[in-house]
Amino acid sequence: MDATFTAWDVTRYGGPDVLSPVSRPLPHPAPREVLIRIRASAVTRADGLMRAGHPKFARVFLGLTRPRAGLSGTCFAGDVIALGEGVTRFAVGDAVFGEAGLLFGANASHICFDQDGSLVKKPQSVSYDEAATLCDGALTSWHFLTRIARLQPGERVLILGGSGSLGTAAIQFAKALGARVTASASARNAELLTSLGADQVVDYACEDPLKRTETYDVIFDTLGVSSFGAARSALTRHGRFICPVLGFRLLRDMVLTGWTRGKTARFAAAGLATPAVHREELSDILALMANDHFAPVMDRTYPLADLVEAHRYVETGRKRGNVVVV
C-alpha cells in the first residue's frame, strides 16, 4: 500500500491557480470508515464557486477567510482497499461512488469515508467516470425535480442551461417523469438536447426563453442566470421556479411566496441532504440508468495532475455535460 497519497490543496479563495498539488501520509481508516482508491472524480461548476468563495455568504459554511477544509473536490468513484473496525456495509474490492460534500478531498488518489455517508456500491454496468458525476448534476436535478418541484406527468417544464451537467440530467429526468420539456442552450448544443429528449430547444442568443407565449408549470434555472421576478410571467397559476444557486434575491422571493398558493420560488441545498436521502436518490438514478432512461453526458476527461486546466475549462461555461479527472 502506498505510504502517501496525492490531493489538491486550496489555501485561499480565488481562481483555478490557487489550486496546488500536495502529497500527504496515507490515512488509516477509523472505526466504521473505508479507505478508497479513487479512480475518477468530478470537476463541477459548484466546485469552482466554492474554490472562489462565491457567493460570499457561503463562506460562513466554507471558512470566513480561507477554505476551512483545504482540499478540492466533492464527487468521486473508486475501490475500497481497506476497512476500519466495525465496517459492515462494504468489503475490500467493492467498487463505490459517493459525495464528500463539505468535507471535500475528492480530487485525490485516496480518501477515507464513513460507511454511513453518501456512499453506494457502483454497478458493473456504470463506468467509474460516469459514477463520479452522479452526485453532482444528476443528484441535484433529481432532487429538485422530484422533491422540490414535485414534477408531475403531463406538466410543462422549462430548463434554463440545458447543456450543462444539471441541464442534461434534468432533460432526461423530466422526460422519464412524463413531462413536456423545453430547454434553452446555444445553437451548437440544440442537437444534443433534442437527442436527450427535449421537445423544444430555444436558442437563448436569438430568443428569450422566458418571453415566449408558452407558460410552464416548472422553470428550472440550473445556472442561476435568471430570477423568479423575470420568470413569473412565464409560470402557470401554480408554477414553481426552482434554482440550485442561492442568492439574496432568491432567498427573498422564497420568503415572499412561501405562504401563497400561487406561483412560488423554491430552493433546497441538495448537497446538504442526509446521507440516507442521498443513497435513496442515487438508487433511483441507478434504476433509471439500468432501464435506459438516463445516461450522464460526458464532455472531457483530464489526468488528476491537470486539475487546474480542468477548472479553467469548466469556467469557460462551454462544457457539455460533465468533466472528470482520473
GIKA-V487553 format. One record per backbone hydrogen bond with DSSP energy under -1.0 kcal/mol. NH is the residue of the N-H (numbers start at 0). CO is the residue of the C=O. Records with the same first field share a line. If there is no record, write none. Layout:
NH: CO, CO
This chain:
4: 23
6: 21
8: 19
9: 69
13: 50
17: 14
18: 15
19: 8
21: 6
23: 4
25: 2
31: 84
32: 29
33: 112
34: 81
35: 110
36: 78
37: 108
38: 76
39: 76
40: 324
41: 74
42: 322
47: 43
48: 44
49: 45
50: 46
51: 47
53: 48
57: 54
58: 55
59: 56
60: 57
61: 57
62: 58
67: 61
71: 7
75: 97
76: 39
77: 95
78: 36
79: 93
80: 34
81: 34
83: 32
86: 83
92: 79
93: 90
95: 77
96: 119
97: 75
98: 117
99: 73
102: 99
103: 100
105: 72
106: 71
107: 105
108: 5
110: 35
112: 33
114: 31
116: 113
118: 116
119: 96
121: 94
125: 122
130: 126
131: 127
132: 129
135: 132
138: 133
139: 135
140: 136
141: 137
142: 138
143: 139
144: 140
145: 141
146: 142
147: 142
148: 143
150: 144
153: 177
154: 151
156: 179
157: 217
158: 181
159: 219
161: 183
167: 163
168: 164
169: 165
170: 166
171: 167
172: 168
173: 169
174: 170
175: 171
176: 172
177: 174
178: 173
179: 154
181: 156
182: 199
183: 158
184: 201
188: 185
189: 186
192: 188
193: 189
194: 190
195: 191
196: 193
197: 192
198: 180
199: 180
201: 182
203: 184
205: 202
206: 202
210: 207
215: 233
216: 155
217: 155
218: 239
219: 157
220: 241
221: 159, 219
230: 226
231: 227
233: 230
234: 231
235: 215
238: 235
239: 216
240: 263
241: 218
242: 265
250: 246
251: 247
252: 248
253: 249
254: 250
255: 251
256: 252
257: 253
259: 256
263: 238
265: 240
269: 267
271: 268
272: 269
277: 273
278: 274
279: 275
280: 276
281: 277
282: 278
283: 279
284: 280
285: 281
286: 282
287: 283
288: 284
289: 285
290: 286
291: 288
292: 287
298: 321
301: 323
305: 302
306: 303
309: 305
310: 306
311: 307
312: 308
313: 309
314: 310
315: 312
316: 313
320: 162
321: 296
323: 299
324: 40
325: 301
